[in-house]
Amino acid sequence: MNKDTIYYFIGIKGSGMSSLAMILHDQGCQVAGSDIDEYTFTQKPLAAANIPMYSFNAANIKPGMTVIRGNSFTDDQVEVAAALALGEAVTVVSYPDMVQALIQQYTSIGVAGAHGKTSTTGLLAHVLSGIAPTSFLIGDGTGKGVPDARFFVFEADEYRRHFAEYTPDYAILTNIDFDHPDYYTGIDDVFDAFEGFSQHVKKGIFAWGDDTQLRKLSVDVPIYYYGTNPETDDFVASDIKRSTTGSTFDVSYKGEFLGNFQVPLFGKHGVLNSLAVIAVAYFEQIDLDLLRQELTTFRGVKRRFTEKTVGEVTIIDDYAHHPSEITATLDAARQKFPGRELVAVFQPHTFSRTIAYLDEFATSLNLADKVYLTDIFASAREVAGEISSTDLGAKITKFGGIVSPTNVAPLLDHEDPVVVFMGAGDLQKTEFAYENILANLTENLQ
């Protein structure tokens, strides 16, 4: 990276873009960028690092800059158009191109999957950072750059095949599932994208053994399957014990006992994500005792089972926006809070996804004791659709109604609940409104 160049990010508040901006900043580069004026949780580390953030304006683009173009911006976006108009006076690169430049500098591990990639990336980054110098890019907006790093851990996003040209040393593949119906035509299309990514991995792939799609991969590098089946998996978790403080389990590799591990994570996916991390560390000859210590200190990533307490109410904030993710989140909540009423507040994310998974959403949400919905969160690509949250609610047997930032009263009718807010849009507006009312009620009772 050239430290005399200004790296300007169009869409700097995007989860991947903000992480990448932090990496370049940590490496001593000059970084700035632009985005919407509305506050997003990803901008907090950028502000703390004093990275300038501007409103979109063609005047922001100056000759000599290297402009990193966010994946969602077309040629007619005001700053993209300004950069392209300057021709060779400005270097314009894509977000994937910048990530690939980092991949080539270190021993790199890309984490991909329809679900679980952010949590797994965060766990792997945490573990390796405690043992060896590690740069990382996590999809929750967290990024860190270490100039002399041994490892680079990054989240590889499958949306619109953004991960297509990445060439990591290793890859963790958590699953292949049909998502992003606004882009992918079906599961075969998604599989094709993941196989294309996998064919660029240089040393080895660690894949969840129970996923039928992952079992169909045909690549030139070895695939090591992880899971709970000693008959078919290479890395096996056994004697799994779940408690209100986390999970413990034994690990073996092709029959060789690697030891007992403890993680402060909940649900089946917490064990599987940890097993994938252990597999990577084993192949990189990481001291397993050091690995064991680092696993016990992981505290999660942003908006992935993030927990707080207001009065007598436990609130969990989670990014889950697909039926499989909802199931995993509610499973984790049941493990950590047995016996308590579990209230789900879900914001459907895009009309196309809601239509594609209407019945599956209902099934997964019914794992809660009571379910509330917000209106469907639209996107720039999809502002309307022929479905509503009321349609989804009609299929949920435990449906309690529609809530919003101005109507959280129904959520107050529960005694000592665990309220799980799930969604990838602006659900936190409703969550914060609920928290403020709870805080006021608690203060008045004191």
Number of C-alpha atoms within 10 A of each C-alpha: 12 12 13 11 13 18 24 24 26 30 24 30 26 22 20 27 30 26 28 29 30 24 23 23 22 18 18 16 18 19 24 21 26 19 19 13 11 6 10 13 14 21 21 15 16 23 11 8 12 12 18 14 22 16 14 19 14 14 10 15 23 16 13 15 18 21 25 25 25 21 17 12 13 12 12 10 15 16 22 22 14 19 26 17 11 14 11 11 14 18 16 18 14 16 19 23 16 16 19 16 13 23 21 14 14 19 17 24 28 26 28 27 21 21 22 22 24 27 25 30 28 25 25 26 25 21 25 25 19 15 14 12 15 24 26 30 30 29 25 23 26 25 26 22 23 17 16 12 16 16 21 27 30 32 26 30 20 19 17 15 18 17 24 20 16 22 22 28 19 23 29 29 28 26 20 24 20 18 22 19 18 15 13 17 12 13 15 14 13 25 19 13 20 24 19 19 23 29 18 20 23 16 15 21 27 24 27 27 23 17 16 12 18 22 13 10 17 13 16 13 15 13 20 20 25 27 23 22 15 16 8 14 20 23 29 28 24 16 11 16 12 18 15 15 14 19 20 20 18 17 24 20 17 14 11 11 12 15 12 15 23 21 21 18 27 24 21 16 20 20 25 20 24 21 26 29 21 24 23 21 17 15 10 10 9 15 11 15 10 13 19 17 16 20 23 15 15 17 15 18 21 20 21 18 25 16 15 12 12 16 15 12 17 17 21 21 22 24 23 26 22 25 20 16 20 25 21 20 25 25 17 21 22 20 19 18 16 11 8 15 17 23 24 27 27 28 28 27 21 25 22 20 18 24 17 15 17 20 14 16 25 20 17 19 25 19 18 23 15 21 25 24 23 21 16 24 19 17 12 8 9 12 11 15 13 8 15 16 21 16 13 20 21 12 16 21 14 19 21 17 17 19 19 18 15 10 13 18 12 12 20 13 9 14 11 14 19 22 24 26 25 29 25 18 17 13 26 20 13 19 21 12 16 21 19 12 15 17 15 12 13 13 10 8 8 5
